[in-house]
Amino acid sequence: MNELVKRPYNATRRQAQARETRAAIVRAAQALFLEQGYGGTTVVDVAAAAAVSPETVYGAFGSKAGLLHRVWDVTVGGDDEEMLLHERPDVLAMRAEPDLRKRLAMHAVFYTRISHRIVPFTLMVQAASGHEPAAAEMLAEMSRQRYEGMGVMASAAATTGQLGVSEEECRDVMWSTTDGQLWHRLVQQRGWSDDRFSAWLARLWTGALQVRARRSAR
């Protein structure tokens, strides 16, 4: 008598397929949000661009607002890894630099690089925030996340003993100069190069924060 042979369930393959489907949806949503705006993009649009059903989009992200949040996370990190920005290798390397002037220069270069992907998204959300409640909530969340991130950097700066202002002032200065507006105006509108902008931003931070020279170890 022939017996049915059951194939083992390949959970790893199914998980990989689900992750790729989610990634495809996020890529499609990111492109459409930037091209058409948040308010001008529907879940049906995203589903069509990702070659999935609208039900699949809702099943993966719950709502268009949930999808917007996920697109932001991927935009900030540059990938779909579940890792906070200030815990990523580039940021940890900055925080490990003992000379605060050099650290701020590294940070300025890093911020300039990621602005190419973050600032267009930020401006899109800002444009939608006046008439889309989900976009307004997202904008407030983005600002909160950046404020907390700059708090981490300011705390680390204070421990160097080279900061000439309070930790709170350091956080506020860095937070207010990384909302994307300076980069957008100088790089995108005035045509500054990345090198010029990052060098200028490093000088701005160094002066505003009254950074003192590092004492040589004896």
MODELLER restraints for C-alpha pairs under 7 A, 6 or more apart:
rsr = mdl.restraints
at = mdl.atoms
rsr.add(forms.Gaussian(group=physical.xy_distance, feature=features.Distance(at['CA:22:A'], at['CA:60:A']), mean=6.78, stdev=0.5))
rsr.add(forms.Gaussian(group=physical.xy_distance, feature=features.Distance(at['CA:24:A'], at['CA:50:A']), mean=5.66, stdev=0.5))
rsr.add(forms.Gaussian(group=physical.xy_distance, feature=features.Distance(at['CA:25:A'], at['CA:46:A']), mean=6.72, stdev=0.5))
rsr.add(forms.Gaussian(group=physical.xy_distance, feature=features.Distance(at['CA:25:A'], at['CA:47:A']), mean=6.98, stdev=0.5))
rsr.add(forms.Gaussian(group=physical.xy_distance, feature=features.Distance(at['CA:25:A'], at['CA:50:A']), mean=5.26, stdev=0.5))
rsr.add(forms.Gaussian(group=physical.xy_distance, feature=features.Distance(at['CA:26:A'], at['CA:71:A']), mean=5.74, stdev=0.5))
rsr.add(forms.Gaussian(group=physical.xy_distance, feature=features.Distance(at['CA:28:A'], at['CA:46:A']), mean=5.83, stdev=0.5))
rsr.add(forms.Gaussian(group=physical.xy_distance, feature=features.Distance(at['CA:28:A'], at['CA:49:A']), mean=5.73, stdev=0.5))
rsr.add(forms.Gaussian(group=physical.xy_distance, feature=features.Distance(at['CA:28:A'], at['CA:50:A']), mean=5.65, stdev=0.5))
rsr.add(forms.Gaussian(group=physical.xy_distance, feature=features.Distance(at['CA:29:A'], at['CA:46:A']), mean=5.44, stdev=0.5))
rsr.add(forms.Gaussian(group=physical.xy_distance, feature=features.Distance(at['CA:30:A'], at['CA:71:A']), mean=6.06, stdev=0.5))
rsr.add(forms.Gaussian(group=physical.xy_distance, feature=features.Distance(at['CA:32:A'], at['CA:41:A']), mean=6.49, stdev=0.5))
rsr.add(forms.Gaussian(group=physical.xy_distance, feature=features.Distance(at['CA:33:A'], at['CA:41:A']), mean=6.30, stdev=0.5))
rsr.add(forms.Gaussian(group=physical.xy_distance, feature=features.Distance(at['CA:34:A'], at['CA:121:A']), mean=6.58, stdev=0.5))
rsr.add(forms.Gaussian(group=physical.xy_distance, feature=features.Distance(at['CA:34:A'], at['CA:124:A']), mean=6.38, stdev=0.5))
rsr.add(forms.Gaussian(group=physical.xy_distance, feature=features.Distance(at['CA:37:A'], at['CA:124:A']), mean=6.19, stdev=0.5))
rsr.add(forms.Gaussian(group=physical.xy_distance, feature=features.Distance(at['CA:38:A'], at['CA:128:A']), mean=6.30, stdev=0.5))
rsr.add(forms.Gaussian(group=physical.xy_distance, feature=features.Distance(at['CA:39:A'], at['CA:128:A']), mean=6.48, stdev=0.5))
rsr.add(forms.Gaussian(group=physical.xy_distance, feature=features.Distance(at['CA:39:A'], at['CA:132:A']), mean=6.76, stdev=0.5))
rsr.add(forms.Gaussian(group=physical.xy_distance, feature=features.Distance(at['CA:43:A'], at['CA:54:A']), mean=6.17, stdev=0.5))
rsr.add(forms.Gaussian(group=physical.xy_distance, feature=features.Distance(at['CA:43:A'], at['CA:64:A']), mean=6.33, stdev=0.5))
rsr.add(forms.Gaussian(group=physical.xy_distance, feature=features.Distance(at['CA:44:A'], at['CA:54:A']), mean=5.55, stdev=0.5))
rsr.add(forms.Gaussian(group=physical.xy_distance, feature=features.Distance(at['CA:47:A'], at['CA:53:A']), mean=5.44, stdev=0.5))
rsr.add(forms.Gaussian(group=physical.xy_distance, feature=features.Distance(at['CA:47:A'], at['CA:54:A']), mean=5.22, stdev=0.5))
rsr.add(forms.Gaussian(group=physical.xy_distance, feature=features.Distance(at['CA:47:A'], at['CA:57:A']), mean=6.49, stdev=0.5))
rsr.add(forms.Gaussian(group=physical.xy_distance, feature=features.Distance(at['CA:61:A'], at['CA:67:A']), mean=5.40, stdev=0.5))
rsr.add(forms.Gaussian(group=physical.xy_distance, feature=features.Distance(at['CA:65:A'], at['CA:134:A']), mean=5.74, stdev=0.5))
rsr.add(forms.Gaussian(group=physical.xy_distance, feature=features.Distance(at['CA:69:A'], at['CA:138:A']), mean=6.99, stdev=0.5))
rsr.add(forms.Gaussian(group=physical.xy_distance, feature=features.Distance(at['CA:74:A'], at['CA:80:A']), mean=5.23, stdev=0.5))
rsr.add(forms.Gaussian(group=physical.xy_distance, feature=features.Distance(at['CA:75:A'], at['CA:117:A']), mean=6.44, stdev=0.5))
rsr.add(forms.Gaussian(group=physical.xy_distance, feature=features.Distance(at['CA:75:A'], at['CA:118:A']), mean=6.10, stdev=0.5))
rsr.add(forms.Gaussian(group=physical.xy_distance, feature=features.Distance(at['CA:76:A'], at['CA:118:A']), mean=6.14, stdev=0.5))
rsr.add(forms.Gaussian(group=physical.xy_distance, feature=features.Distance(at['CA:77:A'], at['CA:85:A']), mean=6.09, stdev=0.5))
rsr.add(forms.Gaussian(group=physical.xy_distance, feature=features.Distance(at['CA:86:A'], at['CA:92:A']), mean=6.86, stdev=0.5))
rsr.add(forms.Gaussian(group=physical.xy_distance, feature=features.Distance(at['CA:86:A'], at['CA:149:A']), mean=6.56, stdev=0.5))
rsr.add(forms.Gaussian(group=physical.xy_distance, feature=features.Distance(at['CA:94:A'], at['CA:103:A']), mean=5.49, stdev=0.5))
rsr.add(forms.Gaussian(group=physical.xy_distance, feature=features.Distance(at['CA:94:A'], at['CA:106:A']), mean=6.29, stdev=0.5))
rsr.add(forms.Gaussian(group=physical.xy_distance, feature=features.Distance(at['CA:94:A'], at['CA:107:A']), mean=6.64, stdev=0.5))
rsr.add(forms.Gaussian(group=physical.xy_distance, feature=features.Distance(at['CA:95:A'], at['CA:103:A']), mean=6.99, stdev=0.5))
rsr.add(forms.Gaussian(group=physical.xy_distance, feature=features.Distance(at['CA:95:A'], at['CA:156:A']), mean=6.66, stdev=0.5))
rsr.add(forms.Gaussian(group=physical.xy_distance, feature=features.Distance(at['CA:97:A'], at['CA:103:A']), mean=5.65, stdev=0.5))
rsr.add(forms.Gaussian(group=physical.xy_distance, feature=features.Distance(at['CA:98:A'], at['CA:160:A']), mean=6.78, stdev=0.5))
rsr.add(forms.Gaussian(group=physical.xy_distance, feature=features.Distance(at['CA:99:A'], at['CA:214:A']), mean=6.07, stdev=0.5))
rsr.add(forms.Gaussian(group=physical.xy_distance, feature=features.Distance(at['CA:100:A'], at['CA:157:A']), mean=6.72, stdev=0.5))
rsr.add(forms.Gaussian(group=physical.xy_distance, feature=features.Distance(at['CA:100:A'], at['CA:162:A']), mean=6.56, stdev=0.5))
rsr.add(forms.Gaussian(group=physical.xy_distance, feature=features.Distance(at['CA:101:A'], at['CA:206:A']), mean=6.46, stdev=0.5))
rsr.add(forms.Gaussian(group=physical.xy_distance, feature=features.Distance(at['CA:101:A'], at['CA:211:A']), mean=6.89, stdev=0.5))
rsr.add(forms.Gaussian(group=physical.xy_distance, feature=features.Distance(at['CA:104:A'], at['CA:202:A']), mean=5.80, stdev=0.5))
rsr.add(forms.Gaussian(group=physical.xy_distance, feature=features.Distance(at['CA:105:A'], at['CA:202:A']), mean=4.90, stdev=0.5))
rsr.add(forms.Gaussian(group=physical.xy_distance, feature=features.Distance(at['CA:108:A'], at['CA:198:A']), mean=4.94, stdev=0.5))
rsr.add(forms.Gaussian(group=physical.xy_distance, feature=features.Distance(at['CA:108:A'], at['CA:201:A']), mean=6.02, stdev=0.5))
rsr.add(forms.Gaussian(group=physical.xy_distance, feature=features.Distance(at['CA:108:A'], at['CA:202:A']), mean=5.60, stdev=0.5))
rsr.add(forms.Gaussian(group=physical.xy_distance, feature=features.Distance(at['CA:109:A'], at['CA:198:A']), mean=5.14, stdev=0.5))
rsr.add(forms.Gaussian(group=physical.xy_distance, feature=features.Distance(at['CA:112:A'], at['CA:194:A']), mean=6.37, stdev=0.5))
rsr.add(forms.Gaussian(group=physical.xy_distance, feature=features.Distance(at['CA:112:A'], at['CA:198:A']), mean=6.03, stdev=0.5))
rsr.add(forms.Gaussian(group=physical.xy_distance, feature=features.Distance(at['CA:115:A'], at['CA:180:A']), mean=6.97, stdev=0.5))
rsr.add(forms.Gaussian(group=physical.xy_distance, feature=features.Distance(at['CA:119:A'], at['CA:180:A']), mean=5.29, stdev=0.5))
rsr.add(forms.Gaussian(group=physical.xy_distance, feature=features.Distance(at['CA:125:A'], at['CA:135:A']), mean=5.60, stdev=0.5))
rsr.add(forms.Gaussian(group=physical.xy_distance, feature=features.Distance(at['CA:125:A'], at['CA:139:A']), mean=6.33, stdev=0.5))
rsr.add(forms.Gaussian(group=physical.xy_distance, feature=features.Distance(at['CA:126:A'], at['CA:139:A']), mean=6.60, stdev=0.5))
rsr.add(forms.Gaussian(group=physical.xy_distance, feature=features.Distance(at['CA:128:A'], at['CA:135:A']), mean=5.85, stdev=0.5))
rsr.add(forms.Gaussian(group=physical.xy_distance, feature=features.Distance(at['CA:129:A'], at['CA:135:A']), mean=4.67, stdev=0.5))
rsr.add(forms.Gaussian(group=physical.xy_distance, feature=features.Distance(at['CA:129:A'], at['CA:136:A']), mean=4.14, stdev=0.5))
rsr.add(forms.Gaussian(group=physical.xy_distance, feature=features.Distance(at['CA:130:A'], at['CA:136:A']), mean=6.88, stdev=0.5))
rsr.add(forms.Gaussian(group=physical.xy_distance, feature=features.Distance(at['CA:146:A'], at['CA:175:A']), mean=6.67, stdev=0.5))
rsr.add(forms.Gaussian(group=physical.xy_distance, feature=features.Distance(at['CA:147:A'], at['CA:175:A']), mean=5.73, stdev=0.5))
rsr.add(forms.Gaussian(group=physical.xy_distance, feature=features.Distance(at['CA:150:A'], at['CA:171:A']), mean=5.30, stdev=0.5))
rsr.add(forms.Gaussian(group=physical.xy_distance, feature=features.Distance(at['CA:150:A'], at['CA:174:A']), mean=6.27, stdev=0.5))
rsr.add(forms.Gaussian(group=physical.xy_distance, feature=features.Distance(at['CA:150:A'], at['CA:175:A']), mean=5.85, stdev=0.5))
rsr.add(forms.Gaussian(group=physical.xy_distance, feature=features.Distance(at['CA:151:A'], at['CA:171:A']), mean=5.19, stdev=0.5))
rsr.add(forms.Gaussian(group=physical.xy_distance, feature=features.Distance(at['CA:154:A'], at['CA:167:A']), mean=5.58, stdev=0.5))
rsr.add(forms.Gaussian(group=physical.xy_distance, feature=features.Distance(at['CA:154:A'], at['CA:170:A']), mean=5.61, stdev=0.5))
rsr.add(forms.Gaussian(group=physical.xy_distance, feature=features.Distance(at['CA:154:A'], at['CA:171:A']), mean=5.12, stdev=0.5))
rsr.add(forms.Gaussian(group=physical.xy_distance, feature=features.Distance(at['CA:155:A'], at['CA:167:A']), mean=6.18, stdev=0.5))
rsr.add(forms.Gaussian(group=physical.xy_distance, feature=features.Distance(at['CA:157:A'], at['CA:163:A']), mean=6.52, stdev=0.5))
rsr.add(forms.Gaussian(group=physical.xy_distance, feature=features.Distance(at['CA:158:A'], at['CA:167:A']), mean=5.87, stdev=0.5))
rsr.add(forms.Gaussian(group=physical.xy_distance, feature=features.Distance(at['CA:162:A'], at['CA:211:A']), mean=5.54, stdev=0.5))
rsr.add(forms.Gaussian(group=physical.xy_distance, feature=features.Distance(at['CA:162:A'], at['CA:212:A']), mean=4.75, stdev=0.5))
rsr.add(forms.Gaussian(group=physical.xy_distance, feature=features.Distance(at['CA:162:A'], at['CA:213:A']), mean=6.53, stdev=0.5))
rsr.add(forms.Gaussian(group=physical.xy_distance, feature=features.Distance(at['CA:162:A'], at['CA:214:A']), mean=6.30, stdev=0.5))
rsr.add(forms.Gaussian(group=physical.xy_distance, feature=features.Distance(at['CA:163:A'], at['CA:209:A']), mean=6.38, stdev=0.5))
rsr.add(forms.Gaussian(group=physical.xy_distance, feature=features.Distance(at['CA:163:A'], at['CA:210:A']), mean=6.46, stdev=0.5))
rsr.add(forms.Gaussian(group=physical.xy_distance, feature=features.Distance(at['CA:163:A'], at['CA:211:A']), mean=4.97, stdev=0.5))
rsr.add(forms.Gaussian(group=physical.xy_distance, feature=features.Distance(at['CA:163:A'], at['CA:212:A']), mean=6.32, stdev=0.5))
rsr.add(forms.Gaussian(group=physical.xy_distance, feature=features.Distance(at['CA:164:A'], at['CA:209:A']), mean=5.78, stdev=0.5))
rsr.add(forms.Gaussian(group=physical.xy_distance, feature=features.Distance(at['CA:164:A'], at['CA:210:A']), mean=4.53, stdev=0.5))
rsr.add(forms.Gaussian(group=physical.xy_distance, feature=features.Distance(at['CA:164:A'], at['CA:211:A']), mean=5.35, stdev=0.5))
rsr.add(forms.Gaussian(group=physical.xy_distance, feature=features.Distance(at['CA:164:A'], at['CA:212:A']), mean=6.44, stdev=0.5))
rsr.add(forms.Gaussian(group=physical.xy_distance, feature=features.Distance(at['CA:165:A'], at['CA:209:A']), mean=5.68, stdev=0.5))
rsr.add(forms.Gaussian(group=physical.xy_distance, feature=features.Distance(at['CA:165:A'], at['CA:210:A']), mean=6.49, stdev=0.5))
rsr.add(forms.Gaussian(group=physical.xy_distance, feature=features.Distance(at['CA:170:A'], at['CA:209:A']), mean=6.23, stdev=0.5))
rsr.add(forms.Gaussian(group=physical.xy_distance, feature=features.Distance(at['CA:186:A'], at['CA:192:A']), mean=5.65, stdev=0.5))
rsr.add(forms.Gaussian(group=physical.xy_distance, feature=features.Distance(at['CA:187:A'], at['CA:193:A']), mean=6.27, stdev=0.5))
